[in-house]
Amino acid sequence: MIETLQAFDNWLLLTANRNHTAKLDTLMVFFTERFVWFPAYFVLLVLLAYLFGRRAYLLLPLLGLSVALADSISSRLFKPYFARLRPCHNPDLSATLNLVNGCGGQFGFMSSHAANAFALTVFMALVLPRRFRIAKWLLLAWAVVVSYSRIYLAAHFPSDVLAGALLGSALAWICATLYKRQAAKWWPENQPV
């Protein structure tokens, strides 16, 4: 059973990595670069501070906590513990891969990019009111593209990305639930966002 899952994981990775073009290579590298997103994160934080007013004093630290936990747990706990080689470091696969963005660290389980992107996205999806559904869909699309870019660039197996997305989502759910409970206690008035 494990061999079948690993073979399927390899097949998905190779399918994504081999279906490349120069333009798609550039786009995937763009979406995988963390420094590209820092200005967007700054704008998001300013918007959240504006929208949530004094509740942002609780919301922003919990959002940061969900992303920081996702990053730390995936990078500092899971990667060294499982020591699963990234596809680009795997001697059985590396020679056949299209590596347009280098390889990265040695271990890949689980994807920190996916964990971080889904921690941010799920947290926002849970705390933003319904009227922001377009923003929620855009955040989800961004998280999916960031996650897919890691497979496309052969930095992670699909199972690494799926595990990272699940970890980030779970941590976001915990932090968003904490936010909702504490906000209801501290600011019981029904203040619209």
C-alpha positions as CSV (number, residue, x, y, z in Angstrom):
1,M,0.0,0.0,0.0
2,I,2.8,2.4,0.9
3,E,4.6,1.7,-2.3
4,T,1.5,2.4,-4.3
5,L,1.0,5.8,-2.6
6,Q,4.7,6.6,-3.1
7,A,4.4,5.7,-6.8
8,F,1.3,7.9,-7.1
9,D,3.1,10.7,-5.3
10,N,6.0,10.4,-7.8
11,W,3.7,10.3,-10.8
12,L,1.9,13.5,-9.7
13,L,5.2,15.2,-9.1
14,L,6.6,14.2,-12.5
15,T,3.4,15.1,-14.3
16,A,3.4,18.7,-12.8
17,N,7.2,19.2,-13.3
18,R,7.3,18.0,-16.9
19,N,4.5,20.1,-18.1
20,H,6.4,23.3,-18.1
21,T,6.9,26.3,-20.3
22,A,9.2,29.3,-19.9
23,K,6.3,31.6,-19.0
24,L,4.9,29.1,-16.5
25,D,8.4,28.6,-15.0
26,T,8.7,32.4,-14.4
27,L,5.2,32.5,-12.9
28,M,5.8,29.6,-10.5
29,V,9.1,31.0,-9.4
30,F,7.3,34.3,-8.7
31,F,4.6,32.6,-6.6
32,T,7.1,30.6,-4.6
33,E,9.3,33.6,-3.6
34,R,8.5,34.7,-0.1
35,F,10.0,38.1,-0.5
36,V,7.6,38.9,-3.3
37,W,4.7,38.6,-0.9
38,F,6.0,40.8,1.9
39,P,4.5,44.0,0.4
40,A,1.2,42.2,0.0
41,Y,1.4,41.0,3.6
42,F,2.0,44.6,4.8
43,V,-1.0,45.9,2.8
44,L,-3.1,43.1,4.2
45,L,-2.1,43.9,7.8
46,V,-2.9,47.6,7.3
47,L,-6.3,46.7,5.8
48,L,-7.1,44.4,8.7
49,A,-6.1,47.0,11.3
50,Y,-8.4,49.4,9.5
51,L,-11.3,47.0,9.2
52,F,-11.2,45.5,12.6
53,G,-10.3,48.6,14.6
54,R,-9.4,47.8,18.2
55,R,-10.2,44.1,17.6
56,A,-7.1,44.1,15.4
57,Y,-5.0,44.1,18.7
58,L,-6.3,40.5,19.1
59,L,-6.7,39.5,15.5
60,L,-3.2,40.4,14.2
61,P,-1.2,38.6,16.8
62,L,-3.4,35.5,16.4
63,L,-3.0,35.6,12.7
64,G,0.7,35.9,13.1
65,L,0.7,33.1,15.6
66,S,-1.0,30.7,13.2
67,V,1.5,31.5,10.5
68,A,4.5,31.4,12.8
69,L,3.4,28.0,14.3
70,A,2.8,26.6,10.8
71,D,6.2,27.7,9.7
72,S,8.0,26.5,12.9
73,I,6.3,23.1,13.2
74,S,6.7,22.3,9.5
75,S,10.4,23.5,9.3
76,R,11.8,22.8,12.7
77,L,9.9,19.7,13.8
78,F,8.6,17.7,10.9
79,K,11.4,18.2,8.4
80,P,14.3,17.0,10.6
81,Y,12.1,14.3,12.3
82,F,11.0,12.6,9.1
83,A,14.1,13.5,7.1
84,R,12.3,12.9,3.8
85,L,14.5,14.1,0.9
86,R,13.1,16.7,-1.4
87,P,12.4,15.4,-4.9
88,C,15.3,17.5,-6.2
89,H,17.6,15.7,-3.7
90,N,16.2,12.3,-4.3
91,P,18.9,10.3,-6.3
92,D,16.2,8.3,-8.1
93,L,14.4,11.4,-9.4
94,S,16.7,14.4,-9.5
95,A,18.3,13.7,-12.9
96,T,14.9,13.7,-14.5
97,L,13.5,16.9,-13.0
98,N,13.2,20.4,-14.5
99,L,14.8,22.5,-11.7
100,V,14.4,26.2,-12.7
101,N,14.6,27.5,-9.2
102,G,17.4,25.5,-7.6
103,C,16.6,22.9,-4.9
104,G,16.4,24.4,-1.4
105,G,17.1,22.5,1.8
106,Q,17.7,18.8,2.0
107,F,14.4,17.7,3.6
108,G,10.9,18.4,2.3
109,F,8.2,16.8,4.5
110,M,6.2,19.0,5.1
111,S,5.9,22.1,2.9
112,S,6.3,25.2,4.9
113,H,5.1,27.3,1.9
114,A,1.8,25.4,1.9
115,A,1.5,25.4,5.7
116,N,2.0,29.2,5.8
117,A,-0.2,30.0,2.9
118,F,-3.1,27.9,4.2
119,A,-2.6,29.2,7.8
120,L,-3.1,32.7,6.5
121,T,-5.9,31.8,4.1
122,V,-8.0,29.7,6.4
123,F,-7.6,32.1,9.3
124,M,-8.9,35.0,7.0
125,A,-11.7,32.8,5.6
126,L,-12.9,32.1,9.2
127,V,-12.7,35.6,10.6
128,L,-13.7,37.8,7.6
129,P,-17.5,38.5,7.3
130,R,-19.5,37.0,4.4
131,R,-19.3,40.2,2.4
132,F,-15.6,39.6,1.8
133,R,-16.2,36.3,-0.1
134,I,-14.4,37.5,-3.2
135,A,-11.4,38.3,-1.1
136,K,-11.6,34.8,0.5
137,W,-11.7,33.1,-2.9
138,L,-8.7,35.2,-4.0
139,L,-6.8,34.1,-0.9
140,L,-7.7,30.5,-1.5
141,A,-6.6,30.7,-5.2
142,W,-3.3,32.3,-4.0
143,A,-2.7,29.5,-1.4
144,V,-3.4,26.8,-4.0
145,V,-1.1,28.4,-6.6
146,V,1.7,28.8,-4.0
147,S,1.3,25.2,-3.0
148,Y,1.2,23.9,-6.6
149,S,4.3,25.9,-7.4
150,R,6.2,23.9,-4.9
151,I,5.3,20.7,-6.7
152,Y,5.8,22.2,-10.2
153,L,9.3,23.4,-9.2
154,A,10.1,19.9,-7.7
155,A,10.8,21.3,-4.3
156,H,8.1,19.1,-2.7
157,F,6.1,15.9,-3.3
158,P,2.4,16.4,-3.5
159,S,2.0,14.7,-0.1
160,D,4.4,17.2,1.4
161,V,2.2,20.0,0.2
162,L,-1.0,18.3,1.3
163,A,0.4,17.7,4.8
164,G,1.6,21.3,5.0
165,A,-1.8,22.6,3.9
166,L,-3.6,20.5,6.5
167,L,-1.2,21.6,9.2
168,G,-1.7,25.3,8.3
169,S,-5.4,24.9,8.1
170,A,-5.7,23.2,11.5
171,L,-3.5,25.8,13.2
172,A,-5.5,28.6,11.6
173,W,-8.8,27.0,12.8
174,I,-7.5,26.9,16.3
175,C,-6.3,30.5,16.3
176,A,-9.4,31.8,14.5
177,T,-11.6,30.0,17.1
178,L,-9.6,31.6,19.9
179,Y,-10.0,35.0,18.2
180,K,-13.8,34.6,17.9
181,R,-14.2,33.5,21.5
182,Q,-12.0,36.2,23.0
183,A,-13.4,38.9,20.8
184,A,-16.9,38.0,21.9
185,K,-15.8,38.3,25.6
186,W,-13.8,41.5,25.2
187,W,-16.1,43.3,22.8
188,P,-19.6,41.9,23.3
189,E,-21.3,44.6,21.3
190,N,-22.1,43.6,17.8
191,Q,-19.6,45.9,16.0
192,P,-19.8,45.4,12.2
193,V,-16.6,44.7,10.3
